[in-house]
Amino acid sequence: MKFSKTLPLLFEEFGRERIDFALVGGLALYALGTSRTTFDADFMILLNQADIAAQVMERLGYKPLHRTDDIANYVSEDADKGQVDFVFAHRRYALSMLRRATTAQLLNHPVKVLLPEDLIGLKVQSSSNDPNRALQDMADIEALMQRHRKSLDWSMVESYFKLFGRETEYKDLRSRLK
């Protein structure tokens, strides 16, 4: 994906359609100062805006790969546009994450991005649901904890680990990253 070409186009279309979005995934880590190679763009939007987002993606030449009430994936035959993934906020935790999102700069554009604590929460969920993602997700979690350790709401981070029965893992990480 050529981010410098694609992201401004997506931001403009989302703005035109009044889609409330925040970056998640590798781009969110990058926007928060943590380098991470990524090849796609990941967004969190409200579930009730999923159909509007689908229309935007179709207008921009993307084809749907997969869609549920939780996620959607779109891909373009144009390699510069690449793949765009959506996480749909409709449950209490995700709705709160989207409300708490902060603003960062990405490619000279102000853009909403999830808080580091909430990105960690998504990574805990992802690595709990798909063990094949665990190594990368845990590396991302440690990088976020290291970069933001002085400003993190550690009780919120702990609550995400508790939600998935991973308290021991949290305590180990916390003790190593003080």
PyMOL commands that set and color helices and strands:
alter all, ss='L'
color gray80, all
select helices_A, chain A and resi 3-16+25-31+47-59+92-100+116-129+131-148+154-163+167-176
alter helices_A, ss='H'
color red, helices_A
select strands_A, chain A and resi 21-24+40-46+62-67+71-76+83-89+102-106+109-113
alter strands_A, ss='S'
color yellow, strands_A
deselect
rebuild
show_as cartoon
